[in-house]
Amino acid sequence: MLTTQNGEYGQDPFEYEVVYVEDKDLTKETSPTTQPSVAKKIYWDGIELRKGQIGKINVNKPINVWKRDGGKLVVERVLKKGEQYRVYTYDSGYGGQYGLGGGLFVTKMSSHITYKTPPKSKLLQLNN
């Protein structure tokens, strides 16, 4: 095994194996390869639509982002007017909250946020 030097090729050090086959020129042989599948990005209303996403919120007024901790809500940070976030879940706890992923929640307050759902056509594109 050989190891690259730190920073070589702009990467962290990594190991690779050098293969040598006696009396065989491996550069002359080809084998069929498949191209890696590249997931196409689907955009909706200014943000990339992601698998599992059920909607998004637009922030109209500053609002708290909460973490749930043993039956309590703990303020994680404050979202600012003009920001938008993906929504992955909704539940009726704490007056109704949208789940932003990573254990973060925003309380449903129509005076502070606007919730939108993606069109079915965009969801079909995403799931195909």
Contacts in CASP RR format, 6 or more apart in sequence:
PFRMAT RR
TARGET T0000
AUTHOR 0000-0000-0000
METHOD contacts of the structure
MODEL  1
MLTTQNGEYGQDPFEYEVVYVEDKDLTKETSPTTQPSVAKKIYWDGIELR
KGQIGKINVNKPINVWKRDGGKLVVERVLKKGEQYRVYTYDSGYGGQYGL
GGGLFVTKMSSHITYKTPPKSKLLQLNN
1 15 0 8 1.000
1 16 0 8 1.000
1 17 0 8 1.000
2 15 0 8 1.000
2 16 0 8 1.000
2 17 0 8 1.000
2 18 0 8 1.000
3 13 0 8 1.000
3 14 0 8 1.000
3 15 0 8 1.000
4 11 0 8 1.000
4 13 0 8 1.000
4 14 0 8 1.000
4 16 0 8 1.000
5 13 0 8 1.000
6 12 0 8 1.000
6 13 0 8 1.000
7 13 0 8 1.000
19 26 0 8 1.000
41 48 0 8 1.000
42 48 0 8 1.000
42 49 0 8 1.000
42 122 0 8 1.000
42 125 0 8 1.000
42 126 0 8 1.000
43 49 0 8 1.000
44 56 0 8 1.000
44 118 0 8 1.000
44 119 0 8 1.000
44 122 0 8 1.000
45 56 0 8 1.000
45 116 0 8 1.000
45 118 0 8 1.000
46 84 0 8 1.000
47 56 0 8 1.000
47 84 0 8 1.000
47 86 0 8 1.000
49 118 0 8 1.000
49 122 0 8 1.000
49 123 0 8 1.000
49 126 0 8 1.000
50 86 0 8 1.000
50 126 0 8 1.000
51 126 0 8 1.000
51 127 0 8 1.000
52 88 0 8 1.000
53 86 0 8 1.000
53 87 0 8 1.000
53 88 0 8 1.000
53 118 0 8 1.000
54 87 0 8 1.000
54 88 0 8 1.000
54 89 0 8 1.000
54 90 0 8 1.000
54 117 0 8 1.000
55 86 0 8 1.000
55 87 0 8 1.000
55 115 0 8 1.000
55 116 0 8 1.000
55 117 0 8 1.000
55 118 0 8 1.000
56 84 0 8 1.000
56 85 0 8 1.000
56 86 0 8 1.000
56 87 0 8 1.000
56 115 0 8 1.000
56 116 0 8 1.000
56 118 0 8 1.000
57 84 0 8 1.000
57 85 0 8 1.000
57 87 0 8 1.000
57 98 0 8 1.000
57 100 0 8 1.000
57 106 0 8 1.000
57 113 0 8 1.000
57 114 0 8 1.000
57 115 0 8 1.000
57 116 0 8 1.000
58 82 0 8 1.000
58 83 0 8 1.000
58 84 0 8 1.000
58 113 0 8 1.000
58 114 0 8 1.000
58 116 0 8 1.000
59 79 0 8 1.000
59 80 0 8 1.000
59 81 0 8 1.000
59 82 0 8 1.000
59 83 0 8 1.000
59 84 0 8 1.000
59 85 0 8 1.000
59 112 0 8 1.000
59 113 0 8 1.000
60 81 0 8 1.000
60 82 0 8 1.000
60 111 0 8 1.000
60 112 0 8 1.000
60 113 0 8 1.000
60 114 0 8 1.000
61 81 0 8 1.000
61 111 0 8 1.000
61 112 0 8 1.000
62 78 0 8 1.000
62 79 0 8 1.000
62 80 0 8 1.000
62 81 0 8 1.000
62 112 0 8 1.000
63 78 0 8 1.000
63 79 0 8 1.000
63 106 0 8 1.000
63 107 0 8 1.000
63 109 0 8 1.000
63 112 0 8 1.000
63 113 0 8 1.000
64 75 0 8 1.000
64 76 0 8 1.000
64 77 0 8 1.000
64 78 0 8 1.000
64 79 0 8 1.000
64 106 0 8 1.000
64 107 0 8 1.000
65 75 0 8 1.000
65 76 0 8 1.000
65 77 0 8 1.000
65 78 0 8 1.000
65 79 0 8 1.000
65 100 0 8 1.000
65 104 0 8 1.000
65 105 0 8 1.000
65 106 0 8 1.000
66 73 0 8 1.000
66 74 0 8 1.000
66 75 0 8 1.000
66 76 0 8 1.000
66 94 0 8 1.000
66 97 0 8 1.000
66 104 0 8 1.000
66 105 0 8 1.000
66 106 0 8 1.000
66 107 0 8 1.000
67 73 0 8 1.000
67 74 0 8 1.000
67 76 0 8 1.000
67 103 0 8 1.000
67 104 0 8 1.000
67 105 0 8 1.000
68 74 0 8 1.000
68 103 0 8 1.000
68 105 0 8 1.000
73 94 0 8 1.000
73 105 0 8 1.000
76 104 0 8 1.000
79 85 0 8 1.000
79 106 0 8 1.000
85 100 0 8 1.000
85 106 0 8 1.000
86 100 0 8 1.000
86 101 0 8 1.000
87 98 0 8 1.000
87 99 0 8 1.000
87 100 0 8 1.000
87 115 0 8 1.000
88 99 0 8 1.000
88 100 0 8 1.000
88 101 0 8 1.000
89 98 0 8 1.000
89 99 0 8 1.000
89 101 0 8 1.000
90 96 0 8 1.000
90 97 0 8 1.000
90 98 0 8 1.000
90 99 0 8 1.000
90 108 0 8 1.000
91 97 0 8 1.000
91 99 0 8 1.000
94 105 0 8 1.000
94 107 0 8 1.000
95 107 0 8 1.000
95 108 0 8 1.000
96 107 0 8 1.000
96 108 0 8 1.000
97 105 0 8 1.000
97 106 0 8 1.000
97 107 0 8 1.000
97 108 0 8 1.000
98 105 0 8 1.000
98 106 0 8 1.000
98 108 0 8 1.000
98 113 0 8 1.000
98 115 0 8 1.000
99 105 0 8 1.000
99 106 0 8 1.000
100 106 0 8 1.000
106 113 0 8 1.000
108 115 0 8 1.000
END
